[in-house]
Amino acid sequence: MITFDVPKREDVSENNQVIFDTLKKSIGFVPNLFATMANSKNGLKNYLDFSNAKSSLKAKEKEVVNLAVSQVNNCEYCLSAHTAVSKMNGFTEEEIIEFRQGKSSKDLRLDALARFARNITENRGRTSPEVLENFFNNGWTKENMVDAIMIAGDKTVTNYLNNTTRVPVDFPVAQPLETELV
């Protein structure tokens, strides 16, 4: 079986070393999945540019999408990372579990977003008309729809990269859901 070692600073290109230094200063460490992207001379920068682009969705709303998509794609690394980030953004454990399930019992607007994110991921973008109508009926716009799809694409990239490489999770590990998605 092929294993993937997490590259260290000295193993990556000079451009990626600069990015590692920036990440270390801004968040305190280089997440293993980001380091893995540095196996490509351009991959890490391209990903960070895409991921950090402006969006009509607020940070908390992005996390709803990140959690729903990562659950559908069964990515332990991204579920763990975004559980930690969601907690830093003020979400409770109960809310995080619901977002992972593609719903919210506390907020109809976030419920519509979580259902949309889950649906587009499960159906590879062939959104259910009912889910899309619910999304718009709960105050989301076409701009929000485009941005939510972009965030789902961003998250799918990291989900696929981790599910392929299986690099070690360097966040508190998110617990599996007690029941499968229905």
VENBELZI-V876825 format. One record per pair of residues at least 24 apart in sequence whose C-alpha atoms are under 6 Angstrom apart, sorted by sequence separation. I is the first residue (numbers start at 1). GAP is how many residues later the second one is. D is the distance in whole Angstrom. If there is no record, write none. Layout:
i=I gap=GAP d=D
i=I gap=GAP d=D
This chain:
i=7 gap=28 d=6
i=71 gap=29 d=6
i=109 gap=29 d=5
i=6 gap=30 d=6
i=68 gap=31 d=6
i=68 gap=32 d=4
i=67 gap=33 d=5
i=68 gap=34 d=5
i=64 gap=35 d=6
i=69 gap=49 d=6
i=64 gap=50 d=6
i=68 gap=50 d=5
i=65 gap=52 d=5
i=75 gap=84 d=5
i=56 gap=88 d=6
i=81 gap=90 d=6
i=80 gap=91 d=6
i=77 gap=92 d=5
i=80 gap=93 d=5
i=80 gap=94 d=4
i=4 gap=161 d=6
